[in-house]
Amino acid sequence: MSIVLDLDHSTAVRPAAPGRPSLIGMSKPQLAQTLAGIGIADKESRMRASQLWNWLYVNGVTDFDRMSNIAKPVRQLLADEFILDRPEIVSEQISSDGTRKWLFRFRDPANPRLPPVEVETVYIPEADRGTLCVSSQVGCTLTCTFCHTGTQKLVRNLTPGEILGQMLMARERLGDFPGGSRPADGGLVPGGDSRAITNVVMMGMGEPLYNYENVKQALLIASAGDGMSLSKRRITLSTSGVVPFIGPTGREIDVMLAISLHAVNDDLRDVLVPINKKYPLAELLEACRNYPGLSNARRITFEYVMLDGINDSDADARELVRLLAGIPAKINLIPFNPWPGTNYGCSPSSRIERFADIVNKAGYASPVRTPRGRDIFAACGQLKSESERLSKKDRDALTG
């Protein structure tokens, strides 16, 4: 059975104060420039930016008064001018398998009249890692027919601060900052690592490469060695195939790449992943072959959802192997996770095992992903927030 936590909203909710910008999501040079803009001298602003960076991303502090190495008058100035915004937790659910899902609500501090937006973020504990699945957009434009998120219209892109806010709030809830306490519900802390969150995957709501600049800034901050210090080899960006941004992702962000493939011919992929009409398989796979730094130690993960009678035949498995020839790759076979209203079914386990056997014998690792969090709709392809209920006028205001 799943658990819905009764949150103490006096501490979990931090509504943004109108008119004051948040410092979360700024690069260190942007922080220094912003501090200079409120009258702090250039040399001091660079020093204060480094101090703030440490307090925000290493210590997870949300109160300027706790920044003990910053003089009190400067702390007061910062509190008067800025906020350290985190999302509001609307709900927090824990699956029977320990997976945790949050519904986060964001408000725009610069435009308090705009309606809030919501996204879902998922934490998956395993024996050797703890993976946080992060959203990049509110809703999605891609309309992949097997994906629940694809039935929700795009509301807007998330800012770097909102992308990082999901990571920071998750770390807070998991006791992942210095002095934090671990949750008492069990199953949340992977063994062998002092961190609860060891891996981040951009596989939540939205297409990350349609929000490239914001995602880039957020991931560069998350991977900075003097900040959150997540290894770039433990950050994976998943795309449905926005070909023009695949190369820049490798050159400029330098994270691991995952491709939502799901079909081995253009006719079927046009239906399952409609972006294929714009960037067909030949173009997509060529971009993968040219991914910067690609090697056996830095393989691309190809995600393949198993749909009963649609893409799961022996012939499909053999064609998949042929398509990926020469690309250092791992193939994640994902049992389809059902959601209300879907017309698809999950391939039987015997069919998935046969498909995996063909791929394995061809020399590709093809683990079958164990469905996690199905009972709280936290599994792959099941995320969907309530922001779709916004009126068209409100959605236009957010995207305009």
ABEGO torsion letter per residue (X at the ends): XBBBBBBBAAAABBBBBBGBBBABGBBAAAAAAAAAAAGBBAAAAAAAAAAAAAAAAAAGBABAAABAABBAAAAAAAAAABBBBBBBBABBBBBAAGBBBBBBBBBBAABAABBBBBBBBBBBBBAABBBBBBBABBEBAAGBAABAAAABBBABBBBAAAAAAAAAAAAAAAGABBGBBBBAAEGABBBGBABABABBBBABBEBAAAAAAAAAAAAAAAABAABAGBBAAABBBBBAGBAAAAAAAAAAAGBBBBBBAGBABAAAAAAABAAAAABBAAAAAAAAAABBGBBAABBBBBBBBBBBGAAABAAAAAAAAAAABGBBBBBBBBBBBBBBGBABBBBBAAAAAAAAAAAAAAGBBBBBBBBBGAAAGABBGABBBAAAABBAAAAAAAAX
